[in-house]
Amino acid sequence: MRPVSIQTFIQVVYCDDNEPPSPATIRRRCPEIPGAFRDGRRWRIDLDTYFETMERRIRGLPENPQELGLLQDLAEQLQ
C-alpha cells in the first residue's frame, strides 16, 4: 500500500501530460478513483490499488477478484 496525496498522485499519474487536471478536479472525482480513501479530512490515493485496477481495466478483466474467479470457472466449464 502506497498512499499518496492528491498532488503526488497528479505528479505520478500525469507526469507526461502537458495539461494535468487540477487538484480540485481530482478531489471532486476521488469517490470514483480506485484506491482513493479519506484520511481524516484529506483524500489519499493508494497507488498500488490504482495501478492494479487500471491494468485490469486495460486488459478487459473485472476489477473484483470474485468476478474474475467466476469467469475463469465458466471458461473451464465451456472448454
Residue pairs with C-beta under 8 A, 6 or more apart in sequence:
1 46
1 48
1 49
2 46
2 47
2 48
3 37
3 39
3 44
3 45
3 46
3 47
4 12
4 44
4 45
4 46
4 47
5 42
5 44
6 23
6 26
6 27
6 30
6 43
6 45
7 23
9 26
9 45
9 47
9 50
10 20
10 21
10 23
10 26
12 47
13 50
14 20
14 21
26 33
27 43
30 36
30 43
30 45
33 45
33 50
34 49
34 50
34 52
34 53
34 54
34 63
35 45
35 46
35 47
35 48
35 49
35 50
35 53
36 43
36 44
36 45
36 46
36 50
37 43
37 44
37 45
37 46
38 44
53 63
56 62
56 63
57 63
61 68
62 68
62 71
